[in-house]
Amino acid sequence: MSAITATNKPLSPERTVVLFGAPHTDGATGTLLNLYLSSCEGAVTVIDCFKRAVAPCDDCRGCHRVTRCVKRDMDDVYEAVEQADRLVLVAPVYNRSFPAPMKAMLDRFQCYWARRFVHGIRPPIETPKTAVLLTVCGSDRADGAHLEAQVAPLFTVLHVTETKVLHVGGTDTAVDWDAVAEKL
Ligand SMILES: Cc1cc2nc3c(=O)[nH]c(=O)nc-3n(C[C@H](O)[C@H](O)[C@H](O)COP(=O)(O)O)c2cc1C
């Protein structure tokens, strides 16, 4: 089990779920997440996509027959995301996309698309949430914008009502983390 639940300032009732998309926690992605969490109140659950390495969606259409994913290796992730008030995706850009284990996990949210558009359940998840997309990339270009476009439709079926985004470029050279902290 690689979902870690940490309670940070527990007086807040907010529930934050983080999908962490880097292979190691001590790189730029980990630094960005730690900066973000330092001002984040409530209960925080971090799900490490590389450690979980869930099965990819193979379009088996099981979620067209029942209102959940029929693969059971992500049951705890679905439960956490459904209950979350805030969903944080934090990832390095790999080839202008998400690293493969994170992409696999995101594709597995297809069951919420099926809930909405096959089963007609609206909204597919009851709890509305704020989404936060945090990316890092080696180049100074805003390669994170590609990831933003990818998750926009997904956020809709996850009942995201507000999206916040920060792309941090230039990790191949140097990042001014104080400036990043200000933006957060
Ligand atoms: C497989 C792979 C693909 C990458 N593709 C891109 C890319 O498309 N654009 C970019 O700017 N950086 C790219 N990078 C660089 C990473 O985004 C960058 O090194 C980032 O800081 C890695 O996060 P980390 O420090 O948390 O490991 C790539 C790195 C790897 C390993």
The ligand as an ORCA input file, in Angstrom:
! r2SCAN-3c Opt
* xyz 0 1
  C      11.457     10.397    -20.044
  C      11.595     11.875    -19.864
  C      10.951     12.739    -20.740
  C      11.043     14.122    -20.566
  N      10.368     14.954    -21.423
  C      10.422     16.295    -21.217
  C       9.700     17.190    -22.086
  O       8.949     16.788    -22.971
  N       9.838     18.529    -21.887
  C      10.651     19.033    -20.882
  O      10.748     20.238    -20.761
  N      11.306     18.204    -20.038
  C      11.211     16.853    -20.182
  N      11.887     16.016    -19.333
  C      12.634     16.602    -18.190
  C      11.844     16.522    -16.894
  O      10.554     17.089    -17.022
  C      12.609     17.258    -15.777
  O      13.892     16.707    -15.646
  C      11.907     17.238    -14.448
  O      12.598     18.099    -13.575
  C      11.860     15.843    -13.831
  O      11.199     15.887    -12.576
  P      11.956     15.445    -11.220
  O      13.085     16.407    -11.043
  O      10.944     15.524    -10.148
  O      12.418     14.040    -11.476
  C      11.825     14.650    -19.492
  C      12.484     13.760    -18.620
  C      12.381     12.405    -18.803
  C      13.095     11.468    -17.828
*
